[in-house]
């Protein structure tokens, strides 16, 4: 039902794997989910996406990767730029119209927990 006529399934043993599948989780993020993500980053910081998923999104369809990607996109939407030295700069323009308190909280967390997280070697 999800295959177009030109797509052919691959067979591995008794399991059929479809070559092209529809994307999962195309659902838009709700304001509640975004605020939960901000709370989670406030508690766990950046890089502990699995812990954040367990504590704040345990029954959600969102994965740890979805949380990481959404955080990155929220930072961009709030005008936070990433530099090569991984320092945060804030642009003057905002892309999304988010609640101003939420935007300020995101900016505060971005300075407290820089993204991407530095690796300790």
Secondary structure, 3 states (H helix, E strand, C coil): CCCCCCCCCEEECCEEECCCCCCCCCCCCCHHHHHHHHHHHHHHCCCCHHHHHHHHCCCCCCCHHHHHHHHHHHHHHCCEEECCCCCEEECCCCCCCCCHHHHHHHHHHHHHCCCCCCCCC
